[in-house]
Amino acid sequence: MRAGAVTAAATLMMVMSSPAMALTRDDGDDPGTGLSVGATLGLFVALPIVAFAVIAGLCMIPGSKKK
């Protein structure tokens, strides 16, 4: 019963809260320009894939020299 009440209260608080004050600007806030589609895909898709490939390659180097 207590767990249900806590869950209901937490859910109600999340539903009624504002979206992280996203609509109001703070003093000194300077958001800059937005990213293009290409820059977004490069930063959040291509760069992690390249980083993973480099790290995986560096991890496989010691094992390939033993053969």
DSSP file (Angstrom, degrees, kcal/mol; ACC not computed):
  #  RESIDUE AA STRUCTURE BP1 BP2  ACC     N-H-->O    O-->H-N    N-H-->O    O-->H-N    TCO  KAPPA ALPHA  PHI   PSI    X-CA   Y-CA   Z-CA
    1    1 A M     >        0   0    0      0, 0.0     4,-2.0     0, 0.0     5,-0.1   0.000 360.0 360.0 360.0 -43.5    0.0    0.0    0.0
    2    2 A R  H  >  +     0   0    0      1,-0.2     4,-2.5     2,-0.2     5,-0.2   0.911 360.0  51.3 -67.3 -41.2    2.8    2.4    0.9
    3    3 A A  H  > S+     0   0    0      1,-0.2     4,-2.4     2,-0.2    -1,-0.2   0.893 109.7  50.5 -63.3 -39.1    4.8    1.6   -2.2
    4    4 A G  H  > S+     0   0    0      2,-0.2     4,-2.5     1,-0.2    -1,-0.2   0.893 110.4  49.3 -64.6 -40.0    1.7    2.2   -4.4
    5    5 A A  H  X S+     0   0    0     -4,-2.0     4,-2.4     2,-0.2    -2,-0.2   0.903 112.0  48.0 -66.5 -41.2    1.1    5.6   -2.7
    6    6 A V  H  X S+     0   0    0     -4,-2.5     4,-2.5     2,-0.2    -2,-0.2   0.918 113.0  48.5 -65.6 -42.4    4.7    6.6   -3.2
    7    7 A T  H  X S+     0   0    0     -4,-2.4     4,-2.4     2,-0.2    -2,-0.2   0.912 112.6  48.0 -63.3 -43.3    4.6    5.6   -6.8
    8    8 A A  H  X S+     0   0    0     -4,-2.5     4,-2.3     2,-0.2    -2,-0.2   0.907 112.8  48.2 -64.3 -41.8    1.4    7.4   -7.4
    9    9 A A  H  X S+     0   0    0     -4,-2.4     4,-2.2     2,-0.2    -2,-0.2   0.911 112.5  48.2 -65.9 -41.9    2.7   10.6   -5.7
   10   10 A A  H  X S+     0   0    0     -4,-2.5     4,-2.1     2,-0.2    -2,-0.2   0.905 112.4  49.2 -65.7 -40.2    6.0   10.5   -7.7
   11   11 A T  H  X S+     0   0    0     -4,-2.4     4,-2.2     1,-0.2    -2,-0.2   0.910 111.0  50.0 -64.5 -42.0    4.1   10.0  -11.0
   12   12 A L  H  X S+     0   0    0     -4,-2.3     4,-2.1     1,-0.2    -2,-0.2   0.892 109.6  51.2 -63.8 -40.0    1.8   12.9  -10.1
   13   13 A M  H  X S+     0   0    0     -4,-2.2     4,-0.9     1,-0.2    -1,-0.2   0.892 111.1  48.2 -65.3 -38.8    4.7   15.1   -9.4
   14   14 A M  H  < S+     0   0    0     -4,-2.1     3,-0.2     1,-0.2    -2,-0.2   0.886 112.4  48.5 -68.6 -37.5    6.4   14.3  -12.7
   15   15 A V  H  < S+     0   0    0     -4,-2.2    -2,-0.2     1,-0.2    -1,-0.2   0.882 115.5  43.2 -70.0 -37.5    3.2   14.9  -14.7
   16   16 A M  H  < S+     0   0    0     -4,-2.1    -1,-0.2    -5,-0.2    -2,-0.2   0.566  93.4 100.1 -88.0  -8.4    2.5   18.2  -13.0
   17   17 A S  S  < S-     0   0    0     -4,-0.9    -3,-0.0    -3,-0.2    -4,-0.0  -0.382  78.9-106.4 -77.6 157.2    6.1   19.6  -13.1
   18   18 A S        -     0   0    0      1,-0.1     2,-2.8    -2,-0.1    -1,-0.1  -0.408  42.8 -91.4 -77.8 159.7    7.2   22.0  -15.8
   19   19 A P  S >  S-     0   0    0      0, 0.0     3,-1.4     0, 0.0    -1,-0.1  -0.338  79.2 -69.8 -74.8  65.5    9.4   20.8  -18.6
   20   20 A A  T 3  S-     0   0    0     -2,-2.8    -3,-0.0     1,-0.3     0, 0.0   0.796  82.4 -72.4  57.3  34.1   12.7   21.7  -16.8
   21   21 A M  T >  S+     0   0    0      1,-0.1     3,-0.7     2,-0.1    -1,-0.3   0.845  87.2 151.8  55.0  36.6   12.1   25.4  -17.2
   22   22 A A  T <   +     0   0    0     -3,-1.4    -1,-0.1     1,-0.2    -2,-0.1   0.710  62.0  56.9 -73.6 -20.4   12.9   25.1  -20.9
   23   23 A L  T 3  S+     0   0    0      2,-0.0     2,-0.4    -4,-0.0    -1,-0.2   0.652  96.6  69.9 -88.8 -14.3   10.7   28.0  -21.9
   24   24 A T  S <  S-     0   0    0     -3,-0.7     2,-0.3     0, 0.0     0, 0.0  -0.861  73.7-139.9-107.2 139.0   12.4   30.6  -19.7
   25   25 A R        -     0   0    0     -2,-0.4     2,-0.2     4,-0.0     3,-0.1  -0.729  13.4-135.6 -95.1 143.6   15.9   31.9  -20.4
   26   26 A D    >   -     0   0    0     -2,-0.3     3,-1.8     1,-0.1     2,-0.2  -0.510  38.3 -82.5 -88.5 163.7   18.4   32.6  -17.6
   27   27 A D  T 3  S+     0   0    0      1,-0.3     3,-0.1    -2,-0.2    -1,-0.1  -0.494 118.9  17.0 -65.6 132.9   20.5   35.7  -17.4
   28   28 A G  T 3  S+     0   0    0      1,-0.3     2,-0.4    -2,-0.2    -1,-0.3   0.495  86.9 149.5  83.0   4.0   23.6   35.3  -19.5
   29   29 A D    <   +     0   0    0     -3,-1.8    -1,-0.3     1,-0.1    -4,-0.0  -0.589  16.2 172.0 -74.2 123.9   22.1   32.4  -21.4
   30   30 A D        -     0   0    0     -2,-0.4    -1,-0.1    -3,-0.1    -3,-0.0  -0.782   7.4-179.2-133.7  88.1   23.5   32.3  -25.0
   31   31 A P        -     0   0    0      0, 0.0    -1,-0.1     0, 0.0     2,-0.0   0.737  24.8-155.5 -68.1 -24.2   22.3   29.1  -26.7
   32   32 A G        -     0   0    0      2,-0.0     2,-0.2     0, 0.0     0, 0.0  -0.269  37.2 -33.4  79.4-170.3   24.0   29.7  -30.1
   33   33 A T        -     0   0    0      1,-0.1     2,-0.1    -2,-0.0     0, 0.0  -0.480  64.9-109.8 -86.5 157.3   23.0   28.3  -33.4
   34   34 A G        -     0   0    0     -2,-0.2     2,-0.3     1,-0.1    -1,-0.1  -0.305  33.2-102.4 -79.7 167.6   21.5   24.9  -33.9
   35   35 A L        -     0   0    0      1,-0.1    -1,-0.1    -2,-0.1     2,-0.1  -0.637  29.8-124.4 -89.3 148.0   23.1   21.9  -35.5
   36   36 A S     >  -     0   0    0     -2,-0.3     4,-2.3     1,-0.1     5,-0.2  -0.331  31.3-103.0 -78.8 172.2   22.4   20.8  -39.1
   37   37 A V  H  > S+     0   0    0      1,-0.2     4,-2.6     2,-0.2     5,-0.2   0.911 122.6  49.9 -63.8 -42.5   21.3   17.3  -39.8
   38   38 A G  H  > S+     0   0    0      1,-0.2     4,-2.3     2,-0.2    -1,-0.2   0.909 111.4  47.6 -63.2 -43.1   24.7   16.3  -41.0
   39   39 A A  H  > S+     0   0    0      2,-0.2     4,-2.5     1,-0.2    -1,-0.2   0.885 112.2  50.6 -66.4 -37.8   26.4   17.7  -38.0
   40   40 A T  H  X S+     0   0    0     -4,-2.3     4,-2.6     2,-0.2     5,-0.3   0.934 112.4  45.4 -65.1 -46.3   24.0   15.9  -35.7
   41   41 A L  H  X>S+     0   0    0     -4,-2.6     5,-2.3     1,-0.2     4,-1.7   0.879 113.7  51.1 -64.8 -36.9   24.4   12.6  -37.4
   42   42 A G  I  <>S+     0   0    0     -4,-2.3     5,-2.5    -5,-0.2    -2,-0.2   0.923 115.8  40.2 -65.2 -43.8   28.2   13.1  -37.4
   43   43 A L  I  <5S+     0   0    0     -4,-2.5    -2,-0.2     3,-0.2    -1,-0.2   0.900 127.1  29.8 -72.7 -41.6   28.3   13.9  -33.7
   44   44 A F  I  <5S+     0   0    0     -4,-2.6    -3,-0.2    -5,-0.2    -2,-0.2   0.513 134.3  20.2-104.2  -5.6   25.8   11.4  -32.3
   45   45 A V  I  X5S+     0   0    0     -4,-1.7     4,-1.6    -5,-0.3    -3,-0.2   0.641 125.3  37.3-122.7 -60.1   26.1    8.5  -34.8
   46   46 A A  I  ><S+     0   0    0     -5,-2.3     4,-2.7     1,-0.2     5,-0.2   0.921 114.0  53.2 -68.1 -45.4   29.3    8.5  -36.8
   47   47 A L  H  ><S+     0   0    0     -5,-2.5     4,-2.5    -6,-0.3    -1,-0.2   0.910 110.1  46.4 -61.3 -44.9   31.7    9.7  -34.0
   48   48 A P  H  > S+     0   0    0      0, 0.0     4,-2.4     0, 0.0    -1,-0.2   0.886 113.1  50.7 -64.2 -35.7   30.6    7.0  -31.5
   49   49 A I  H  X S+     0   0    0     -4,-1.6     4,-2.3     2,-0.2    -2,-0.2   0.927 112.4  46.3 -66.1 -43.5   30.9    4.3  -34.2
   50   50 A V  H  X S+     0   0    0     -4,-2.7     4,-2.5     2,-0.2     5,-0.2   0.915 112.5  50.3 -64.2 -43.0   34.4    5.5  -35.1
   51   51 A A  H  X S+     0   0    0     -4,-2.5     4,-2.5    -5,-0.2     5,-0.2   0.913 111.0  49.4 -62.0 -42.2   35.5    5.7  -31.5
   52   52 A F  H  X S+     0   0    0     -4,-2.4     4,-2.8     1,-0.2     5,-0.2   0.919 111.3  49.3 -61.8 -43.5   34.2    2.1  -30.9
   53   53 A A  H  X S+     0   0    0     -4,-2.3     4,-2.4     2,-0.2    -2,-0.2   0.896 111.8  48.3 -64.6 -40.4   36.0    0.8  -33.9
   54   54 A V  H  X S+     0   0    0     -4,-2.5     4,-2.5     2,-0.2    -2,-0.2   0.938 114.1  45.6 -65.6 -46.5   39.3    2.5  -32.8
   55   55 A I  H  X S+     0   0    0     -4,-2.5     4,-1.9     2,-0.2    -2,-0.2   0.914 114.0  48.9 -63.9 -42.7   39.0    1.2  -29.3
   56   56 A A  H  X S+     0   0    0     -4,-2.8     4,-1.6    -5,-0.2    -1,-0.2   0.909 111.7  50.0 -63.5 -41.0   38.1   -2.3  -30.5
   57   57 A G  H  X S+     0   0    0     -4,-2.4     4,-1.0    -5,-0.2    -2,-0.2   0.914 109.9  49.7 -63.3 -43.0   41.0   -2.3  -32.9
   58   58 A L  H  < S+     0   0    0     -4,-2.5    -1,-0.2     1,-0.2    -2,-0.2   0.838 110.6  51.1 -64.8 -32.5   43.5   -1.2  -30.2
   59   59 A C  H  < S+     0   0    0     -4,-1.9     4,-0.4     1,-0.2    -1,-0.2   0.795 109.6  50.0 -73.9 -28.2   42.2   -4.0  -28.0
   60   60 A M  H  X S+     0   0    0     -4,-1.6     4,-1.5     1,-0.2    -1,-0.2   0.651  90.3  81.4 -85.5 -15.0   42.7   -6.6  -30.7
   61   61 A I  H  X S+     0   0    0     -4,-1.0     4,-1.2     1,-0.2     3,-0.4   0.924  89.9  49.1 -59.9 -48.4   46.3   -5.6  -31.6
   62   62 A P  H  > S+     0   0    0      0, 0.0     4,-0.6     0, 0.0     3,-0.2   0.876 111.5  50.4 -62.1 -35.1   48.0   -7.5  -28.7
   63   63 A G  H  4 S+     0   0    0     -4,-0.4     4,-0.4     1,-0.2     3,-0.3   0.802 106.8  53.8 -72.5 -28.5   46.1  -10.7  -29.5
   64   64 A S  H  < S+     0   0    0     -4,-1.5     3,-0.4    -3,-0.4    -1,-0.2   0.748 100.5  60.3 -79.4 -22.1   47.0  -10.7  -33.2
   65   65 A K  H  < S+     0   0    0     -4,-1.2    -1,-0.2    -3,-0.2    -2,-0.2   0.731  94.8  63.5 -76.7 -21.8   50.7  -10.4  -32.6
   66   66 A K     <        0   0    0     -4,-0.6    -1,-0.2    -3,-0.3    -2,-0.2   0.756 360.0 360.0 -74.4 -24.0   50.9  -13.7  -30.7
   67   67 A K              0   0    0     -4,-0.4    -1,-0.2    -3,-0.4    -2,-0.1   0.483 360.0 360.0 -82.2 360.0   49.8  -15.7  -33.8
